[in-house]
Amino acid sequence: MSTTFSWNIANLERHTADGVVFTVHYTGTYSAGAYGSLNLEAPEPGSMTPFDNLTEEIVVGWVKGKLGEEKVAEIETALQAQLDEKHAPSKAAGVPWAKLQ
C-alpha cells in the first residue's frame, strides 16, 4: 500500500518586534497522526522571509530540513505503521458469544 504524506503547519511562534519565527508546530494526519514542535535558529541577516510572506510550503521545508531525511522517514514510517494497523489490525477484543445477529 502506497501512502502520500502531507505535512501541515499548525502554528508558528514569532518575536513580535522583528517577526522572526522561533518555533514551528507541525502535524501530519490521515487516520494516523503525528504532532511535534521544532525550535528554529534566527536567520542570517538579510536572509529572513518576512512573516506575512511565509507559506506552509516554506515552513514545511524548514521542518523537514531541520529534522533531516532520516527523522522524516522515521515519522512517516511510524504513520504508515499506524495506517497498516488500522487497515489490518493485529489485535482484537470481544467475546465470541456476543456477536450481533
RAWOLIN-V588215 format. One line per field, one symbol per residue. ss: DSSP state (H for helix, E for strand, C for the rest). psi: psi as a letter, one per 20 degrees, with the letter a starting at -180 (. if undefined). burial: I if it has 9 or more other C-alpha atoms within 8 Angstrom, else O. A space follows every 10 residues. Layout:
# RAWOLIN-V588215
ss: ???
psi: ???
burial: ???
This chain:
# RAWOLIN-V588215
ss: CCCCCCCEEE EEEECCCCCC EEEEEEEEEC CCEEEEEEEC CCCCCCCCCC HHHCCHHHHH HHHHHHHCHH HHHHHHHHHH HHHHHHHCCC CCCCCHHHCC C
psi: pppppppqoh qqpqphhijp pippoqroqm jqqqprqpqq qqrqpijppq giiqrhgghh ggghgghqhg gghgghghgh hggghhgnqi qrqrqhikqq .
burial: OOOOOOIIIO OIOIIOOOII IIIIIIIIIO OIIIOOOOOO OOOOOOOOOO OOOIOOOOII OOIIOOIOOO OIOOIIOOII OIIIIOOOOO OOOOOOOOOO O
